[in-house]
Amino acid sequence: MKQTNRTHWTEFTVESLIRVVGFSTIGFVLLIFFFLLREGLPTFVEVPLDNLFGTRWYPTFDLFGTLPLILGSVLVTVTAIAIALPLGVATAVFVREVAPGWAREVLKPLIEVLAGIPSVVLGFFGITVIAPLIREFLGAPTGLTALTGALILAYMALPTIISVAEDALDAVPKSYRDAALAMGATHWQTIWRVVVPAARSGIVTAVMLGLGRAIGETMAVMMVTGNAARLPLTVDSLLRPARTMTATIAAEMGEVAQSSVHYHALFGIGIILFVLTFLINLAAASAILQKRRRGGLR
């Protein structure tokens, strides 16, 4: 009887601790969100919308146009994902479906270790290695360009995309592969027409996680993109300097006067970044749900 009571109280204590930790995590996230709103919402009152979404970011002259920062972030992030997506999915397919067992046991930990490289180290690598190559071989006026930032972000997103996509491929039942092979499909036909489509939702999740890593990166992007708040609307925008929202917040927050218009504008950029990230995740979740419903209807 005493042993039963002791087990009951132990389980109750552990469940209570887990519940408290879970609610505390949600509470911390909500507190951060409310702090962001408290500091950033005054921007939309103090700065006219035509100024806030204008084309010039010069806080010294009370110009707080965030459009160059938004488009700079979109350009660098989309280019990075366009580079990382095919490489990441192809690597995940190789690790899970092609490589022998001993190679898989070596490659997967190595890929996960790559995610632990500090972003400042990658920034120095971009400045000393990638930037001179872009300036020399692509004829850019400076090596600190949006393309340099996209290449660094693609490298940083690759471990996440590869790991999550490989797990999604691993979750595909073996019966799918056996059925395709039994019907006469080759090994590659089984991979690209059966396994990869079956793991599509997991691959989309991998891309979204990589996109979140790329759009939220600060230090490496601030070091290699040139930090020029210009509209990236020309054909050669990838070979020109750009400035992202995260780099702007990191570069200017330490020098701005607290409670000033500039201070609130930086938090306003944080709100815009939060909304963009939320919309991307919402669109990805909606796409996955629609595909699952269509699959269920079939």
N, C-alpha and C positions, 0 to 999 in steps of 0.2 A: 504493500500500500504506500509506504514511504517512497519507494523507488518510482512508483507511478506519479505521485505528487511532484517529486523532484523533476521528473521528465516533463511534466506538464508546465511547471514554472519555467524551466529552461527554454522550452519551445515558445512560451508566451513572451519571455524576455527577448529572445532573438527576433521574433516577429515584430515586437514593438520597436526594437532598435532599427530594423530594416525599414519599418514604416516611417519612423521619425527621420531617418536619413533620406528616404525618398521624398518626403514632403519638404524637407529642408532644401534639397537640391532644386525642386520646383520653385520654392520661395526665393532662393538666391537669384535664379534666372528672372523671376518677376521683379525683384528689387532692382536688378540691373536695368531691366527694360523701363521701369518707371523713372529711374534716375536719368536715363537717356531721354525720355520724353520731357521730363521736367527741365532739363538743360537745353534741349534742342527745339522744343515747340515755340519759345519766344522768337526764334529766327523768322518764322512764318508771319509774325506780327510786326517785327522791327524792320524787316527787309521786304520791299515790294516783290511780288512774284516775278515781274519782268526783270528785276535785278537778280533775284535768287536763281532763276533759270536762264540767265543771260549767258553771253559768250565770253565774258572777261572776268577773270579771278584776280583782282588786285585789292586785297583788303585795306591796304594803306590809303587808297583813294575811295573807300567805301563801295567797291565793286565786288560783289559776291556771286558772280555767275558760276554756277556749278555744272553747266552743260559740258565744258571741256573736260572736267574731272570725270563725269559720268561716262562720256563717250570714250575717254582714255581707258577707264577701267574695263568697259565692254570690249574695246579693241584688243587690249592685251589678254584678257581672260578668254575670249572666244578663239583667238589665234592659238593660245596655249592648249585649249581643249581640242582644237582641230588637229594639233600636232600629237597630243598625248593619246587621244582616243584610238586611232588605228594601231599605234605602237603598243598601247596597253592591252587592248583586246587580243592582238596577235600574240603578244608575249604570254598572256594568260592561257590562250589556247595551246601554245607550245608547251608550257609548263605542265598543264593538266592532261593534254591529249596526245602529245607527241614525245616528249622527253621520257627517257627511261626512269624507273623508280629512284635509282641512286642520284640521278641528276636533279630530279624534283626535290628530293630531300635537301640538296645543297642550294638550289636556286631560290626556293621560296624564302628561307631565312635571310639570304643575302639581299633579296629584293626588299624585305621588310626592314632590314638594317638601313637601307638607303633613305628611308623616311626619317631617320634620326639625325641626319646631317643638319647642323644649324643653318638657318637661312642666311645669316651674315657670312658664313663661309662660302655659300653658293653665290652670294653677292660679290665677294672678292674674286671668285672664279670668273664670274661674268665680266667684271671690270678688266681683269688682267688677261683673260684668254678669249672669251667670246666677242667682246667689244672690238678689240683690234682686228679680229678676223672679219667681222661685218664691215668695218670701215675700209679694210683693204680689198676684200673680194667683191663686195656689193656696192662700193663707191659711195657709201653714206658719208655725209659731212662730219658726223661724229658716230662713234660706236655705241654711245648710250642712247638707244632707240627703243621704240615699242617692241620691235622684233627681238631685241636682246632680252627684254623682260619676259616676253612670251616664251622664249626658249628656256629660260630659267624656271618659269612657272610650270611649263610642260614637264620638265624633269622632276619638279617637286610633286606634281600630281600623279606621276606615273606609278610610284609604289602603292598608293591608295587604289588606283584603278585596277592595277594588276592583282592585288591581293583580294579585293572584293569580287572582281570578275572571276578569278580562279575559284573562289569559294562557291560562286553561283554555278559555274560549270561542274564542279565536283558534286553539287546537290542534284544534278540531273540523274534520274534513275538509270541504272545499268540496263534495264530492260529496253529503254529507248534505243540504246546503241545496238543491242543484240537484235532487236526487231528490224532496224534499218539494214544491218549487215545480212540478216537472213533473207531480206527482200532483194538482195543483190547490189546494194549501194556500196561504193568504195569507202575507204577509211575517211578520205577528205570530204566526200559527199555526206557522210554521216555527221561529220563535225559541223560543216557549214549549213546544212539543211535540216538537221535534227537537233543537235546538241546546243549550238549557239542560239537558234530561235527559242528553244525551251528555256534557256537561261536569260532571256531578253530582259525580264524585269530586274534581275540581279545586276545585269550589265548596266542598265539605265541607272540603278542606284549607285553603282560604282562611278559612273560619269558625274552624277550629281554631287557625290562626295568629293571627287576630284575638282569639280567646278567650285564647290564651297571652299576647298583649300586654296584654289588659285585666286578667287575674288577677294578672299580675306587676308592674303599675304601682304606684308608691309615692308619689312626691312630689305629683302632682296630686290623688290620692285623699286623701292626708293633709291637704291644704289645704282641701278643699271638702266633706268628708263630716261634719264636726263631731267626729269621733273620740270618740264615746260608746259604750262597750262595753255595749250593751244588746241583748237578744234581739229581732230584727226579726220578731215573730210576729203583730203586730196588722195590721189592715186598712190603716192609714195609715203603715205602716213606711217606705214610700218617701219620705214627707214628714217623717220624723224623722231625727235624726243616727244614724250608724252608724260602725262601726270595722272595718277590714279587717285581715287578718293582716300584710300587707306594711307598712301604716302603723304597726302596733304595733311591729314589729321596728325600723323606722326611727326612731320617736319615742323608744324606750326603750333601744336598744342603746348609745347614747353615754353614758348616765348610770348604767348598771348595773355593779355590782362584778363583776369577772372571777371565774369559777369559782363564783359564787353560784348558788343555786337559781333565782333570777330569770334569771340569765344563761343557764343551761342550758334554762330554759323557753322563752326566745326562740328558741334553736336548735331546740327541739322543735317550735315553730310552723313553723320553716323545713322540718323534716322532713314535717310534715303537709301543708304547701303543696306540697312536692315530690311526695308521694304522690298528692295530688289531681290535679296537673297530669299526672302519669304515667298515672293511670287515664283521664283525659279523652282523652289522645293514644292510649292503647291501645284505648279504645272506638271512637274515630274510625277508627283503622287497621283494626280488626276489621270495622266496618261497610263500609268500602271493599272489603276483601277478599271479604266475603260477596256484595256486589253484583257484583263482577267474576266470581266463581265462578258465580253464578246466570246472568249474562250469557253465560258460556262454555257452560253447560249448555243454554241455549236455542239 
